[in-house]
Amino acid sequence: MDGFAVEVTNLVEAAKTLESHVAGSLDSVHGWISGALEKENEAFLSGDDHGPGGRYLFDQVGTEFRITAEFMKRLAADNSETVRLAAGALREIAQRYREADGQA
């Protein structure tokens, strides 16, 4: 395999790694944060039954947690999308190299 073919193969492999490892990890982070947000009400409630769901012991902490978690969730989703776009760009570059070399 000549150097050109190796470089094109490396671009395609880099795209696969970006999608499977990096974007996949960011998707997992998004899922973990979503799960934490679903359970957060229980974390900040007291054992006292002052109303339907108990009472918030740590109102300010709960508020900051929700704001931060929502931001991190959005960040993970946005970055996952960006990584997938970068992987697509690498594939496109590899394809154009093949076409320029008459391989495609």
C-alpha angles and dihedrals in degrees: 000000000000124000093259093056090047092053093049090048089050090054091052092047091049089053091051091050092049092052100040102036109022101032090037091054091049089051089053091050089051090053094048092050091047089053092049091051090052090054099038095095090066092048096059100038123101124228089247115104101225098151135335099319104023120255130294111252094186106031096162094045090048092051093049091046092054093047093048095043093050090049092049091046091053090045092053092048093047093047092047089055091047091051091050090051090050090051090051090050091053090051090049091051090050090049092050091050089052091049092048089051092048094246098119 
